Amino acid sequence: MSNVEIMTGNQAAAYGAKLSKVQVISAYPITPSTPVTEIIAQWVEKGELKAEYIRVESEHSVMAVCVSASTVGARVFTATSSHGLLYMHEQLHWAAGSRLPIVLCCVNRAVGAPWSIFNDQQDSIAQRDTGWIQIYCRDNQEILDSVIQAYRIAEEVYCPVMVCYDGFVLSHTIMPVEIPDAERVCRFLPPYKPHTILSPEDPRNINPVIFPWQRRDAEGILRDGYMDMRWKLQHALEGSREVIIKTCRDYAELFGRDQGGMLWTYRTEDAEVLLAAMGSIATEATTAADILREGGIRAGVVGIRVYRPFPRGEVRDVFGKAPAIVVFEKNISYGYEGALCADIKAALYGAGSQAPVHNFIAGLGGRDVKARELAEAARSSLAAIAAGNSERQTWLNCATE
Amino acid sequence: MELKDDNISAMCKPAVGEAGRTGDWRDATPVIDHSKCIASVKNRPACYLCWLYCPDGIVTAGIPVRIDLEYCKGCGICAEECPAKAITMVMREEAGK
């Protein structure tokens, strides 16, 4: 019997954590992520979720609690947004460097100055290089499913996972979401085994000062230097692609929903233009593709689901033969271009593609983006490409003069 | 075959010298004048402020007081804190003489 409820993205994230039987939750409230941890706090209070809920005075401490709890073998969850995530920044590096499978929901929100509580993806994109796996969700069902999958991925490759979804657009918007059967989730997600068992009988110094060079420890074993450790993290993220894809496939077999692994496609087979995006704007782009096709332009959509590790191979396969590429994204790497656009172009370098790539910066700080506007943007790009303009950055719906 | 570091995060077993023999960081060496050191003069456990203040825990609170020069970094805090002025910091070259 299916158990479908109408819920917000934040409720879906909370259900994902509950079904994953998280043992420690620490959080500090920040819009729009607050309801996730409020809901979990209620479950813990009522005894519906057997977990420790640890209240602290800042997001920096939140991640410090998550790091400690995960180190001693607890399955850990937190959620935050925007400045909360940025305040965690230093501890995000510690979590990844310590190879701890923490799962964090980043409810995407713009970053100040000036203050904005509304949605874009600048917060999580700014954390791109912390060593966390990043998944971007397109709807509320995917949020719930991705949180559960995130634990299995994280605990297999020993890397933390950030499950990102758009603030308000998903976090506060209700949709039907199927809540999977708890026992089946247990079968999908085995208990967390930390990479190092800590015990007073066999003590460890954790994260001591490490030198540039390799060095023998007191027992004579040659221990890694800093750079060797960092390579292990890079190697783990590169290797996590297979685990992410397999996890997605196994989940689909058990629960009947396949989010596509690293990326998903919509009407791409015969496309003369591919629209690329991450998160809810990618969902919007599918409607734009339908509008374009009604108008005689064969458009398709590629939704990048996993941004780190970047789906290098999949991107080459799916965009390799595309005559034109238009990237919509809710972030900007100031002084250059959107992060996704730059990464797609980098992946295509040397792969034989000469396709023009146009970049639209859209929806910053919650500015509305409608499907017909995306369609119109793609149309204008195709006209510019026909006129020989192979590279272009446009700020959609923005006063630029 | 060489044992490879199997840790995926940096960790080591707590052991003496795990952070290296830090004595070679030292420029100035603490030298104790036991004729002034309170514990030695009174011939009983006393004072031991050097032991209390040493940030590296390499002072042994005995009679006489001993400093492990394998690990002493030469910070000079013991000399600064000694109420009997029994500890002098001697520069490396002079200490070797």
Interface residues (C-beta under 8 A of the other chain):
Chain A: G97 S98 R99 Y158 H195 T196 D202 P203 R204 N205 I206 N207 P208 V209 I210 Q214 R215 D217 A218 E219 I221 L222 R223 D224 D228 M229 K232 A236
Chain B: E2 L3 K4 D5 N7 I8 S9 A10 M11 C12 K13 P14 A15 V16 G17 E18 A19 G20
